[in-house]
């Protein structure tokens, strides 16, 4: 294989793009990528590659705005949908995901870079046997902001960790501890329901830039015991917000209110 494996289908610097009614099978890396695009519509798309195929993201968005993805079936070896820096006004609904790593914002801020993502809605999604469900992941040392994110009506089945924010993301053996972090603020979780196999929720947030404005409504996640998997309780570190309804299981680790001295810049300022 060449040093850089090819993406099956890529749009760069394009506007008013429609991708509909096609099937992409067994890409050697990302299946469908949009970079520096505006006005993107993807629907009635099927993506299929094996669960153990490395780095085969389904749909990858970067520096793109005004994107709609719906009525799509995604099965791959990495994120079903990956939303990277520079993305805003992203609307994803009526999507089936699995196998794969779920729907992810990030990883953001790698190599001390600046990253911004805002106004993302993911709703009416089915996840089956994915590694995570809905995830935000940032590298230590980055700067920027993830803001105004809504995950709603997500049905998970045998998902390892359905809800995750990880500001200590690292895809290699060790990563250097660093102080700065891409801030995460204003994340809504509504009606996330189904079964998990490892942990229902994981909020690992930065000491210097705690997660704020997290809200949980109608979260009902029940364990399924699978061989070789150890079930864990919800985990929170430096995560602040509000529980609008009781959750299953109880998520007592979320700190109610706002972090002390939290003064986030606006997305526009950053």
N, C-alpha and C positions, 0 to 999 in steps of 0.2 A: 504494500500500500504506500502511497505517497506520504510525505511527512505530515501534510495537512489533508485530512480526509474531506471530501467534498460534501457540501450541502446539496440535497436533491433539487430544491427549488428556492431561489432567493430573489427578492425584490429590493432594490436599493434606490433611494432618492426618488421614489415614485409617489404619485397621488391618484386618488380615486381608483383603487385596485380592487377587483373582485376575483376571488378564487372560490369556485363552487363546483360541486358535482364531480370531483375527481378523487382518485385513490392513490396514495403514495406508499410503497411497500419497501421495507428493508433498506432504507438509506444508510450509508456508511457513517454518517454523522447526523446533524440536524436535518429533519425532513423538510420543513418550510420556515423560511426566515424573512422577516421584514426589518430593514434597517433604514432609518431616516425617511420614513414614509408617513403620509398623512391621508386620511380617508380610506381605510382598509375595511373590506367586508369579506369574511370567510364563512361559508355555510355549506352544509351537506358534503362535508369532506370526511374521508376516512384515511387514517394513518395507522400503519401496522408494521411493527418490528418486534423481535423477541424481547422478553423481559431482561435477559442477560446481555443485551447489546449495549455497550458503553457509549455514553454521550449522544444518544440518539433522541434528543429532544423532539417532541412533536411539532409544536409551533413556537418560534423564538421571536420575541419582539424587542427592538432596541431603538432608542431615539425616534419613536413613532407615536403619533397622536391620532385620536379619533378612529379607534379600531373597534370593530364589532365581530365577534366570533360566536356562532350559534349552530345548533343542530349538527354537531360534529362528533365523530367517534375516534378516540385517540388511544392507541396502545403502543407502548415504546419502552425503551430501557432507561429513560431519564425523565425529566419533567414533561408532563403532557403539554403544558403551556408554561413558558418561561418569559417573565416580564422583566426586562433589564432597564438600566438607567436611561433617562430622557423620555420615558413613556408617560403619557397622561391621557385621560378620557378613554379608558379601555373598558369595554362592556362585553362580558362573556356570559353566555347563558345556554341552557339546554345542551350540555356537553356530557358525554360519557368518557371517563378516564380510567384506564387500567387494562393491563398492568402498566406500571410506570412509577414516577416519584411524586405524582400529584400536580397541583397547580402552584407555581412558585413565583414570588416577586424576589428577584435576586439570583445569585449572590451579588451584592452591591458593595462598592468601596474597596475592591481589591487593589493591592499595591498603593494604598493611601490616596486613592482617587476620590473625586467628588461624584455623588450619585443622587439623583432626584427622581421620584416616582409619585404621581398624585392622581386622584380621582379614578380609582379602579373598582369596578363592580363585578363580582362573580356570583352568579345565582343559578338555581335549578340545575345542579350538577350531580351526577352519580359517580362515585369513586369505588372501584372494586379491586381489593388486594393491592393497593398502592403503598409505597413506603411512607409518604405523608399525604395528608389531605390538602389543606390550604396552608401555605407556608410563606413566611417572610424571612429571608436570610441575608445577613450582612457580614462583611469581613471586619475584623478589628483594624483600626487605623484609618478608616475612611471618614469622609465628612459628607453632609447633605441631609436629605429628609425624605422619608416615606410618609405620606399624609393622605387622609381621606380615602380609606380602603373599606369596602363592604363585602363580606362573604355571607350569602343568604341562601337558605334552602339547599344545603349540601347534605346529600345522603351518602354515608360511608358504609362499606361492607368489608370487614376484616382488613381494615387499614391499620398500619402499624401505629402511627401517631397522627390523628386527624387534624389537630390544631397546633401550629408551631410558629413561634417567633424566635429566631436564633441570631443574636448579634455577635456570636462567637463562631460563626461558620468557618470551617476549615476542611478542605477536601484532600488534604495530605496528612502525613503522620503527625507533624507538629507545626504549629504556627506561633509566631512571636506575640506575646502579650503586649497590647498597645492601648493607650488611654482613649483616644478619640474614636467616635463611632458615628455611623449614619443613624440619625435620629428616626424613631418610629412613633407616630402620633395619629390618633383618630382612626382606630381600627374597630369595625363593628363585626361581631359574629352573631348571626341570627339563624335559629333553627338548623343547627348542625347536629345531625342525628344518625344513629346507626351503631356499628360495632368496631372495636379496636382490639389489637393483639399485643401491644406493648405498653402504650401510655396514652391516655385520652388527650392530654394537653401539655405543651412544653413552651414556657415563656422564659427564655434566658436572655435577659436584657443587660445593657451596659451599666456599670457603676457611674460613669461620668455622664451618660445620656440615657437615663431610664426610659422605658416605654411608657407612654402616657395616653390617656383617652381611649383605653381598651374597654369595650362594652360587650357583655355576653347576655344573650336573650334566647331562651328555648334550646339550650344545649343539653342533649340527652345522648350519652355515649356509654355503651355497655361492653364489658369485656368478653372476649372469646379466647379461650385457652387453646393455644396451638403448640405442638411439640417444639422444644428448643427455644421458645420465647418465654421471657419472664415478665409478668405483668407488673406495672409500676403505677404509683399514684400521680395525680397532676403535679407538675413542677412549675414554680414561678420564682424568678429572681429579678428584683427591681422592676416589677411590672405593676402599673397603676391604672385604675379604671373603676368600673362599676358593674355589678351584677344586677340586671333588671328583673330577672326571674331566678328562682332556684334552679340549680343545675344537677344533672346526673352524670358522673358522681359530683358531690359537692366540691367546689373549687374555692377552698378557704385560703389558698395562698395568694390570690390576687389582692393587692393592697388598694383599699378603697380611697378614692380621692386623687390628688395630684402630687407628684414628687416635689419635695422642698426645693425652692429656687429654680424651678423649671421655667425657662424663658425661651421657648423655641422661636427661631426665626420663621418667617413665612416662607412658603415654597417659592414665591416670587423673589424674595430677597436673596435666597440661596442661589 
